[in-house]
Structure formats: C-alpha cells, structure tokens
Amino acid sequence: QVQLVESGGGLVQPGGSLTLSCAASGRTFSIYIMGWFRQAPGKEREFVAAINRGGDSTDYADSVKGRFTISRDNAKTTVYLQMNSLKPEDTAVYYCAARRYGGFSDLKNPRVEPDYWGQGTQVTVSS
C-alpha cells in the first residue's frame, strides 16, 4: 500500500509560481511511474505531467509544456511539480498519481485508474 500526500497549493497571481510536492509512503517509491493530474470545477480530470521511475524521462500536456516541470527525488520518496507563468486557467485541484506497471501512455489513459491517488491540493490563480 502506498499513500500519497500532496502539499504546496494556494492562491497565486497570474504570472506567478508555485511548487507542489507529493510525498509517498513506503520504500518502493522508485518502482512507480508518477504523474500529476488536475480537475477544474465542472470539468473532467486531465493529465498534466508524468515522470518515469528513474526520473530521466518526462511527459507533459501541451497546455503546460514550457511552464511546468515535473521532477522526483527517490531518496525522499517525493515527486514535485514546479509551476511557472501561471494562468487563471491553471486553477484546479491538483492530484498526484502512481502507477506500478506500464508507461506514460498507460498512466495517461483515462479508462485505466492509476494504482494510487493523492487527496489533492487546490491551486487558484487569480488577481
């Protein structure tokens, strides 16, 4: 069993930055592909970013490419999402997710649930 706990959300002005963290319990963190998703009010949950087990390969949604950076520290069992140049449309609840098997396409597949979800952290971008 893995528990994921997100933190770092909050209120930020357009153009500002935030860094989200997702701390995982357990010592098997490095065997999971990790990802960030978000859900805005009235919308479906959408993929934001993913990182492979070793941390040397990443994938991003087109809407955040060039602005967001995902990273992980396997020793600290934590995955991060650095968000820069934030826009009002980035407002959402952000969730981290872990998937044991497969690759990025499997994690992003909306018809297949990841193995674990965090509880979410609210990000609000507003002036």
Contacts in CASP RR format, 6 or more apart in sequence:
PFRMAT RR
TARGET T0000
AUTHOR 0000-0000-0000
METHOD contacts of the structure
MODEL  1
QVQLVESGGGLVQPGGSLTLSCAASGRTFSIYIMGWFRQAPGKEREFVAA
INRGGDSTDYADSVKGRFTISRDNAKTTVYLQMNSLKPEDTAVYYCAARR
YGGFSDLKNPRVEPDYWGQGTQVTVSS
1 25 0 8 1.000
2 24 0 8 1.000
2 25 0 8 1.000
2 26 0 8 1.000
2 28 0 8 1.000
2 29 0 8 1.000
2 32 0 8 1.000
2 98 0 8 1.000
2 115 0 8 1.000
2 116 0 8 1.000
3 24 0 8 1.000
3 25 0 8 1.000
3 116 0 8 1.000
3 118 0 8 1.000
4 22 0 8 1.000
4 23 0 8 1.000
4 24 0 8 1.000
4 25 0 8 1.000
4 96 0 8 1.000
4 97 0 8 1.000
4 98 0 8 1.000
4 116 0 8 1.000
4 117 0 8 1.000
4 118 0 8 1.000
4 119 0 8 1.000
5 22 0 8 1.000
5 23 0 8 1.000
5 24 0 8 1.000
5 118 0 8 1.000
5 119 0 8 1.000
6 20 0 8 1.000
6 21 0 8 1.000
6 22 0 8 1.000
6 94 0 8 1.000
6 95 0 8 1.000
6 96 0 8 1.000
6 118 0 8 1.000
6 119 0 8 1.000
6 120 0 8 1.000
6 121 0 8 1.000
7 20 0 8 1.000
7 21 0 8 1.000
7 22 0 8 1.000
7 23 0 8 1.000
7 121 0 8 1.000
8 18 0 8 1.000
8 19 0 8 1.000
8 20 0 8 1.000
8 21 0 8 1.000
8 121 0 8 1.000
9 18 0 8 1.000
9 20 0 8 1.000
9 94 0 8 1.000
9 121 0 8 1.000
9 122 0 8 1.000
9 123 0 8 1.000
10 18 0 8 1.000
10 121 0 8 1.000
10 122 0 8 1.000
10 123 0 8 1.000
10 124 0 8 1.000
11 124 0 8 1.000
11 126 0 8 1.000
12 18 0 8 1.000
12 86 0 8 1.000
12 123 0 8 1.000
12 124 0 8 1.000
12 125 0 8 1.000
13 125 0 8 1.000
13 126 0 8 1.000
13 127 0 8 1.000
14 86 0 8 1.000
14 87 0 8 1.000
14 88 0 8 1.000
14 125 0 8 1.000
14 126 0 8 1.000
14 127 0 8 1.000
15 84 0 8 1.000
15 85 0 8 1.000
15 86 0 8 1.000
15 87 0 8 1.000
15 125 0 8 1.000
16 84 0 8 1.000
16 85 0 8 1.000
16 86 0 8 1.000
16 125 0 8 1.000
17 82 0 8 1.000
17 83 0 8 1.000
17 84 0 8 1.000
17 85 0 8 1.000
17 86 0 8 1.000
18 83 0 8 1.000
18 86 0 8 1.000
18 123 0 8 1.000
19 80 0 8 1.000
19 81 0 8 1.000
19 82 0 8 1.000
19 83 0 8 1.000
20 36 0 8 1.000
20 80 0 8 1.000
20 81 0 8 1.000
20 83 0 8 1.000
20 94 0 8 1.000
20 96 0 8 1.000
20 121 0 8 1.000
20 123 0 8 1.000
21 78 0 8 1.000
21 79 0 8 1.000
21 80 0 8 1.000
22 34 0 8 1.000
22 36 0 8 1.000
22 78 0 8 1.000
22 79 0 8 1.000
22 80 0 8 1.000
22 81 0 8 1.000
22 96 0 8 1.000
22 118 0 8 1.000
23 76 0 8 1.000
23 77 0 8 1.000
23 78 0 8 1.000
24 32 0 8 1.000
24 77 0 8 1.000
24 78 0 8 1.000
24 79 0 8 1.000
24 98 0 8 1.000
25 77 0 8 1.000
26 77 0 8 1.000
27 77 0 8 1.000
29 74 0 8 1.000
29 77 0 8 1.000
30 53 0 8 1.000
30 54 0 8 1.000
30 74 0 8 1.000
31 53 0 8 1.000
31 100 0 8 1.000
32 53 0 8 1.000
32 98 0 8 1.000
32 99 0 8 1.000
32 100 0 8 1.000
32 115 0 8 1.000
32 116 0 8 1.000
33 50 0 8 1.000
33 51 0 8 1.000
33 52 0 8 1.000
33 53 0 8 1.000
33 98 0 8 1.000
33 99 0 8 1.000
33 100 0 8 1.000
33 102 0 8 1.000
33 103 0 8 1.000
33 104 0 8 1.000
33 106 0 8 1.000
33 107 0 8 1.000
34 50 0 8 1.000
34 51 0 8 1.000
34 70 0 8 1.000
34 72 0 8 1.000
34 79 0 8 1.000
34 96 0 8 1.000
34 97 0 8 1.000
34 98 0 8 1.000
34 99 0 8 1.000
35 47 0 8 1.000
35 48 0 8 1.000
35 49 0 8 1.000
35 50 0 8 1.000
35 51 0 8 1.000
35 70 0 8 1.000
35 79 0 8 1.000
35 96 0 8 1.000
35 97 0 8 1.000
35 98 0 8 1.000
35 99 0 8 1.000
35 107 0 8 1.000
35 114 0 8 1.000
36 48 0 8 1.000
36 49 0 8 1.000
36 50 0 8 1.000
36 70 0 8 1.000
36 79 0 8 1.000
36 81 0 8 1.000
36 94 0 8 1.000
36 95 0 8 1.000
36 96 0 8 1.000
36 97 0 8 1.000
37 45 0 8 1.000
37 46 0 8 1.000
37 47 0 8 1.000
37 48 0 8 1.000
37 94 0 8 1.000
37 95 0 8 1.000
37 96 0 8 1.000
37 97 0 8 1.000
38 45 0 8 1.000
38 46 0 8 1.000
38 48 0 8 1.000
38 90 0 8 1.000
38 92 0 8 1.000
38 93 0 8 1.000
38 94 0 8 1.000
38 95 0 8 1.000
38 123 0 8 1.000
39 45 0 8 1.000
39 46 0 8 1.000
39 92 0 8 1.000
39 93 0 8 1.000
39 95 0 8 1.000
40 89 0 8 1.000
40 91 0 8 1.000
40 92 0 8 1.000
40 93 0 8 1.000
43 92 0 8 1.000
44 110 0 8 1.000
45 95 0 8 1.000
45 110 0 8 1.000
46 61 0 8 1.000
47 61 0 8 1.000
47 107 0 8 1.000
47 108 0 8 1.000
48 60 0 8 1.000
48 61 0 8 1.000
48 64 0 8 1.000
48 68 0 8 1.000
48 81 0 8 1.000
48 94 0 8 1.000
49 58 0 8 1.000
49 59 0 8 1.000
49 60 0 8 1.000
49 61 0 8 1.000
49 64 0 8 1.000
49 68 0 8 1.000
49 69 0 8 1.000
49 70 0 8 1.000
49 81 0 8 1.000
50 58 0 8 1.000
50 59 0 8 1.000
50 60 0 8 1.000
50 70 0 8 1.000
50 104 0 8 1.000
50 107 0 8 1.000
50 108 0 8 1.000
51 57 0 8 1.000
51 58 0 8 1.000
51 59 0 8 1.000
51 70 0 8 1.000
51 71 0 8 1.000
51 72 0 8 1.000
51 79 0 8 1.000
52 58 0 8 1.000
52 103 0 8 1.000
52 104 0 8 1.000
54 72 0 8 1.000
54 74 0 8 1.000
55 71 0 8 1.000
55 72 0 8 1.000
55 74 0 8 1.000
58 69 0 8 1.000
58 70 0 8 1.000
59 104 0 8 1.000
59 108 0 8 1.000
60 66 0 8 1.000
60 68 0 8 1.000
60 70 0 8 1.000
63 89 0 8 1.000
64 83 0 8 1.000
64 90 0 8 1.000
67 83 0 8 1.000
67 84 0 8 1.000
67 85 0 8 1.000
67 86 0 8 1.000
68 81 0 8 1.000
68 82 0 8 1.000
68 83 0 8 1.000
68 84 0 8 1.000
69 81 0 8 1.000
69 82 0 8 1.000
69 84 0 8 1.000
70 79 0 8 1.000
70 80 0 8 1.000
70 81 0 8 1.000
70 82 0 8 1.000
71 79 0 8 1.000
71 80 0 8 1.000
71 82 0 8 1.000
72 78 0 8 1.000
72 79 0 8 1.000
72 80 0 8 1.000
73 79 0 8 1.000
73 80 0 8 1.000
79 96 0 8 1.000
81 94 0 8 1.000
81 96 0 8 1.000
83 90 0 8 1.000
83 123 0 8 1.000
86 123 0 8 1.000
86 125 0 8 1.000
87 125 0 8 1.000
88 125 0 8 1.000
88 126 0 8 1.000
89 125 0 8 1.000
90 123 0 8 1.000
90 125 0 8 1.000
91 123 0 8 1.000
91 124 0 8 1.000
91 125 0 8 1.000
91 126 0 8 1.000
92 122 0 8 1.000
92 123 0 8 1.000
93 120 0 8 1.000
93 121 0 8 1.000
93 122 0 8 1.000
93 123 0 8 1.000
94 120 0 8 1.000
94 121 0 8 1.000
94 122 0 8 1.000
94 123 0 8 1.000
95 117 0 8 1.000
95 118 0 8 1.000
95 119 0 8 1.000
95 120 0 8 1.000
96 117 0 8 1.000
96 118 0 8 1.000
96 120 0 8 1.000
97 107 0 8 1.000
97 114 0 8 1.000
97 116 0 8 1.000
97 117 0 8 1.000
97 118 0 8 1.000
98 114 0 8 1.000
98 115 0 8 1.000
98 116 0 8 1.000
99 106 0 8 1.000
99 107 0 8 1.000
99 114 0 8 1.000
99 115 0 8 1.000
100 115 0 8 1.000
106 112 0 8 1.000
107 114 0 8 1.000
END
